[in-house]
């Protein structure tokens, strides 16, 4: 089971990095491209090598927070399944208040209830659900290539 979890979170960490190639953020004055993990960190050390990479010419920096505030600039925020309930009840507003942040989470309900990209496990494979309406409202631009490999939920898809 631990090896299965490791493999699953290696795949998810890879997706988090690859989102930097398929999502475009408005220009800001950040010195780093910030990926934040909100709440319990399911990745552990598996995601740490991402800090050796860059996005948009900026070094990637990982942050782990229990709560998110407007003072923390996150380009991507990952919300693990242990934190979905908090996200679904109050976190959507917090993330929208923070700015142009890509919200990524886990489980069938994440994207359907306002998260932008949700990881779902189908037959042992990690699939993506994208809430197109939430993405469009955020001001982030997403590549058609990413949309092609995802299931669209909410907005212009189905609920």
C-alpha positions in Angstrom: 0.0 0.0 0.0 2.8 2.4 0.9 4.5 1.8 -2.5 1.1 2.4 -4.2 0.7 5.7 -2.4 4.3 6.6 -3.3 3.7 5.9 -7.0 0.4 7.9 -6.9 2.0 10.9 -5.3 5.0 10.8 -7.6 2.5 11.0 -10.5 0.6 13.9 -8.8 3.9 15.8 -8.1 4.8 15.4 -11.8 1.4 16.8 -12.7 1.8 19.8 -10.4 5.1 20.6 -12.2 3.6 20.0 -15.7 0.7 22.3 -15.0 3.3 25.1 -15.3 3.6 24.2 -18.9 -0.1 24.2 -19.7 -1.5 27.0 -17.5 -0.6 30.7 -17.9 -0.6 33.1 -15.0 -0.7 36.9 -15.3 2.7 38.5 -14.9 3.5 39.4 -11.3 6.6 40.6 -9.3 7.3 37.2 -7.7 10.9 36.2 -7.5 9.9 32.5 -7.3 7.1 30.4 -8.7 5.4 29.2 -5.5 3.7 25.8 -5.1 1.9 25.6 -1.8 0.6 22.5 0.0 -2.3 23.3 2.2 -2.9 21.2 5.3 -1.6 17.7 5.7 1.2 17.0 3.2 0.6 13.7 1.4 3.8 14.1 -0.7 6.5 14.1 2.0 9.9 14.2 0.4 8.5 12.9 -3.0 7.8 16.4 -4.1 11.0 18.1 -2.9 13.0 17.6 -6.1 10.5 20.0 -7.8 12.5 22.8 -6.2 15.4 22.0 -8.6 13.2 23.1 -11.5 12.0 26.4 -12.9 8.7 27.8 -14.2 8.5 30.9 -16.4 12.2 31.5 -15.7 11.7 31.5 -12.0 13.0 29.0 -9.5 10.2 26.8 -8.0 9.7 27.1 -4.3 7.6 24.8 -2.1 5.6 26.0 0.9 3.6 24.0 3.3 0.8 25.8 5.2 -2.0 24.9 7.5 -4.0 27.9 6.5 -3.7 30.3 3.6 -3.7 34.1 3.8 -3.6 36.9 1.4 0.0 37.6 2.3 1.1 34.2 0.9 1.6 34.3 -2.9 0.8 30.8 -4.2 0.7 30.2 -7.9 -0.5 26.6 -7.3 -2.1 25.5 -4.1 -2.6 21.7 -3.6 -5.3 20.7 -1.1 -5.1 17.0 -0.1 -8.2 14.9 0.3 -7.8 15.2 4.1 -8.6 18.9 3.7 -11.4 18.7 1.1 -14.1 19.3 3.6 -12.5 22.5 4.9 -11.9 23.6 1.3 -15.4 22.8 0.2 -17.0 24.7 3.1 -14.8 27.7 3.4 -11.6 27.3 1.4 -12.9 28.3 -2.0 -13.4 31.8 -0.8 -10.0 32.0 0.8 -8.3 30.8 -2.4 -10.3 33.2 -4.6 -9.3 36.0 -2.2 -5.6 35.2 -2.5 -5.5 36.0 -6.2 -4.5 34.2 -9.4 -4.0 30.8 -7.8 -4.5 27.4 -9.4 -6.4 25.2 -6.9 -5.6 21.6 -7.3 -7.1 18.8 -5.1 -8.1 15.2 -4.8 -11.3 13.2 -5.1 -14.5 13.2 -7.2 -16.0 16.2 -5.5 -13.1 18.7 -5.5 -13.5 20.1 -9.1 -17.2 19.6 -9.1 -17.5 21.9 -6.0 -15.3 24.8 -7.1 -11.7 23.5 -7.2 -10.0 24.1 -10.6 -8.3 20.8 -11.1 -9.1 17.6 -9.3 -7.1 14.3 -9.3 -9.3 11.3 -9.4 -8.2 7.7 -9.2 -9.9 5.5 -11.8 -8.9 1.9 -12.1 -5.6 2.6 -10.5 -4.8 5.5 -12.9 -4.7 9.2 -12.0 -7.1 11.2 -14.1 -7.8 14.9 -14.2 -11.1 16.7 -13.7 -11.1 20.4 -14.7 -13.7 22.9 -13.6 -13.6 25.2 -16.6 -15.9 27.8 -15.0 -13.7 28.1 -11.9 -10.6 28.4 -14.2 -12.2 31.1 -16.4 -13.3 33.1 -13.3 -9.7 33.0 -11.9 -8.2 34.8 -14.9 -5.8 31.9 -15.5 -5.4 30.6 -19.1 -5.3 26.9 -19.7 -4.0 25.1 -22.8 -6.3 23.2 -25.0 -3.9 20.3 -24.7 -4.6 20.0 -21.0 -8.3 20.2 -21.6 -8.1 17.4 -24.1 -6.8 14.9 -21.5 -9.2 15.9 -18.7 -12.9 15.4 -17.9 -14.6 18.8 -17.8 -16.9 19.4 -14.8 -18.9 22.4 -13.7 -19.3 25.4 -16.0 -19.3 24.3 -19.6 -19.1 20.6 -18.8 -21.4 18.5 -16.7 -21.8 18.4 -13.0 
